[in-house]
Amino acid sequence: MPDLYLLDIEGTTSPISFVHDVLFPYARARMADYIARSSDRPELQGNLRQLAHENAIDRSKGAPVIYYPQRLSQDPAETLKASTAYLVWLMDQDRKSTVLKSIQGRIWAEGYERGDLRSEVFPDVPPAFDRWHRTARIAIYSSGSVEAQRYLFRYTQAGDLSPFVDAYFDTNTGPKLESASYSKIAATLNAKPADVLFISDSIRELDAARDAGMLTRLSLRPGNASVADDHGHSPIQSFDSI
């Protein structure tokens, strides 16, 4: 039995359709309004500076040109317009941008608190959380921001599951395709990698976790992309078997 269950979200605890058909469109539809009314908040000001830097790197690589003012404070209206356009472009690329995920998370948080959103988890998730938490710890590692993860498990159709989750990790910890990120998570939680079970629908993520010394299981949920048979990770169709 593992001492720590480390879980992906999309395609593992929640349907891919919920993320792509509900959460992403919700954030996209409210992006411009959120940027405009939150422009004086310090955290967003920091986000805008990071976005301008990311945008300059993308343009240097030949990405579509989204011009920012020479100085962000010089033309606030143009800065907000450029930032919104760039954020939408990042969503179109399905970019795992930490800044994008942070802003999406704050938009979703408002939606959960207003009652617009209720997250979906697979039916086997609540009983598994209850079962696992009696003898082990549960942690989440997702590309979505920690804030977004907290809200997703707090406002589910099955009730508040957040009391079962001991820790959350996002791309501030490191990219999900690098083994060092999984080593860092284990060290942060004072867990031996060999005592950690990582579950995900992504073969490349599982490979990285295995390289870090963790146990792995491949999540085969309805709606997940098909995978080749020679991946080397034990497949599961639900948490009932664990």
C-alpha positions in Angstrom: 0.0 0.0 0.0 1.4 3.4 -0.9 1.9 6.1 1.8 0.9 8.8 -0.7 -1.5 8.9 -3.6 -0.5 11.6 -6.1 -3.2 12.3 -8.6 -3.7 14.1 -11.9 -7.1 15.7 -12.4 -8.1 15.8 -16.0 -8.9 12.3 -17.2 -8.1 10.9 -13.8 -10.4 12.3 -11.1 -12.5 14.4 -13.5 -13.8 13.9 -17.0 -11.8 15.6 -19.7 -15.1 16.9 -21.0 -15.7 18.9 -17.8 -12.4 20.7 -18.2 -12.6 21.3 -21.9 -16.4 21.9 -22.4 -17.2 23.7 -19.1 -14.2 25.3 -17.4 -12.2 26.5 -20.4 -15.2 28.1 -22.2 -16.3 29.7 -18.9 -12.9 31.4 -18.4 -12.7 32.4 -22.1 -16.1 34.1 -22.0 -15.1 36.1 -18.9 -11.5 36.8 -19.6 -11.8 40.4 -21.0 -14.2 41.5 -18.2 -12.0 40.0 -15.5 -8.8 41.7 -16.8 -10.6 45.0 -17.1 -12.1 45.1 -13.6 -9.1 43.6 -11.9 -6.4 45.7 -13.5 -5.6 47.6 -10.3 -4.9 44.4 -8.3 -1.2 43.8 -7.5 -1.4 40.1 -8.4 -2.8 40.9 -11.9 -0.2 43.7 -12.4 2.5 41.1 -11.8 0.7 38.7 -14.2 0.6 41.4 -16.9 4.3 41.9 -16.7 5.0 38.2 -16.9 2.6 38.0 -19.9 4.5 40.7 -21.7 7.7 38.8 -21.2 6.2 35.6 -22.4 4.7 37.4 -25.4 8.1 38.8 -26.4 9.6 35.3 -26.3 6.7 33.9 -28.5 7.1 36.7 -31.0 10.9 36.1 -31.2 10.0 32.5 -32.2 7.6 33.6 -34.9 4.3 33.4 -33.1 1.4 35.7 -34.2 2.3 39.3 -33.3 0.4 40.7 -30.4 2.1 44.0 -29.7 2.4 45.4 -26.2 3.1 49.1 -25.5 6.8 50.0 -25.1 6.1 50.5 -21.4 3.1 48.8 -19.8 2.2 51.9 -17.7 2.3 54.1 -20.8 -1.0 53.0 -22.2 -3.0 50.9 -19.7 -5.9 50.4 -22.2 -3.7 49.0 -24.9 -1.9 46.8 -22.3 -5.2 45.3 -21.2 -6.3 44.7 -24.8 -3.0 43.1 -25.7 -3.0 40.9 -22.5 -6.5 39.7 -23.2 -5.7 38.8 -26.8 -2.6 37.0 -25.8 -4.4 35.0 -23.1 -7.0 33.9 -25.6 -4.2 32.9 -28.0 -2.5 30.9 -25.2 -5.8 29.1 -24.5 -6.1 28.3 -28.2 -2.6 26.7 -28.0 -3.6 24.8 -24.9 -0.4 26.3 -23.4 0.4 25.2 -19.8 1.3 28.8 -19.0 1.6 29.4 -15.2 0.2 32.9 -15.6 -2.7 31.8 -17.8 -3.6 29.0 -15.3 -3.4 31.5 -12.4 -5.8 33.9 -14.1 -8.2 31.1 -15.2 -8.1 29.8 -11.6 -9.3 33.2 -10.2 -12.1 33.4 -12.8 -13.2 29.9 -11.9 -13.1 30.7 -8.2 -15.6 33.5 -8.7 -17.8 31.0 -10.7 -17.7 28.4 -7.9 -18.5 31.0 -5.3 -21.4 32.4 -7.3 -22.8 28.9 -7.9 -22.2 29.0 -11.6 -19.9 26.1 -11.5 -20.0 22.6 -9.9 -17.1 20.4 -10.7 -17.5 16.8 -11.9 -15.6 13.9 -10.4 -16.0 10.2 -11.4 -18.3 8.3 -9.0 -15.5 6.1 -7.6 -13.5 9.2 -6.5 -15.3 10.1 -3.2 -15.3 6.5 -1.8 -11.7 6.1 -2.8 -10.7 9.3 -1.1 -12.5 8.2 2.0 -10.8 4.8 1.9 -7.3 6.0 1.1 -7.3 8.8 3.6 -7.6 6.4 6.5 -4.1 5.0 5.9 -2.3 7.4 3.6 -2.1 10.9 2.3 -3.6 12.3 -0.9 -2.0 15.0 -3.0 -2.9 16.6 -6.4 -0.5 17.6 -9.1 -2.1 19.4 -12.0 -1.3 22.1 -14.6 -4.2 24.1 -13.2 -3.3 26.5 -10.5 -3.4 25.4 -6.8 -6.2 27.8 -6.3 -8.2 26.2 -9.1 -7.5 22.8 -7.7 -8.8 23.7 -4.3 -12.0 25.1 -5.6 -12.5 22.1 -7.9 -12.4 19.7 -5.0 -14.3 21.9 -2.6 -17.3 22.4 -5.0 -18.0 19.0 -6.5 -21.4 17.5 -7.4 -20.6 14.9 -4.7 -19.9 17.6 -2.0 -16.8 19.0 -0.5 -13.9 16.6 -1.0 -11.1 19.1 0.0 -10.8 17.7 3.6 -9.4 14.5 2.1 -6.6 16.3 0.1 -3.4 17.0 2.0 -1.5 19.0 -0.6 -1.8 20.6 -4.0 1.0 21.2 -6.6 0.9 23.0 -9.9 3.5 24.1 -12.5 5.2 26.4 -10.0 6.7 23.1 -8.7 8.0 22.3 -12.2 6.8 20.9 -15.5 4.8 17.7 -15.3 7.0 16.0 -17.9 10.2 16.3 -15.9 11.2 13.7 -13.3 12.7 16.4 -11.1 9.2 17.8 -10.4 8.1 14.5 -8.9 11.3 14.2 -6.8 10.6 17.7 -5.5 7.0 16.8 -4.6 8.2 13.7 -2.7 10.8 15.7 -0.9 8.3 18.4 0.0 6.0 15.9 1.6 8.8 13.9 3.2 7.8 10.8 1.3 10.0 8.2 -0.3 9.4 8.1 -4.1 8.9 4.3 -3.8 6.0 4.8 -1.4 4.2 7.2 -3.8 1.6 6.1 -6.3 1.1 8.5 -9.2 -2.1 8.1 -11.3 -2.5 10.0 -14.6 -3.9 9.6 -18.1 -0.6 10.9 -19.6 2.1 8.3 -20.5 4.8 11.0 -20.5 3.8 12.2 -17.1 3.8 8.6 -15.8 7.3 8.1 -17.4 8.6 11.1 -15.6 7.2 9.9 -12.2 8.6 6.4 -12.8 12.0 7.9 -13.5 11.8 9.7 -10.2 11.2 6.3 -8.5 7.4 6.4 -8.0 4.8 3.7 -8.6 2.4 4.5 -11.4 -1.0 3.6 -12.8 -2.4 4.6 -16.1 -6.0 6.1 -15.9 -8.3 4.7 -18.6 -11.4 6.8 -18.2 -14.3 7.4 -20.6 -13.3 10.1 -23.1 -9.6 9.8 -22.6 -7.3 9.5 -25.6 -6.3 6.0 -26.7 -2.8 4.9 -25.9 -0.4 2.3 -27.2 -0.1 -1.0 -25.4 3.7 -0.9 -24.8 3.8 1.9 -22.2 4.8 -0.2 -19.3 2.3 1.3 -16.8 -0.4 -0.8 -15.1 -3.8 0.4 -16.4 -6.9 1.1 -14.2 -10.4 2.0 -15.2 -11.5 3.2 -11.8 -10.1 3.7 -8.3 -12.2 0.8 -7.1 -9.3 -1.6 -7.9 -6.8 0.3 -5.7 
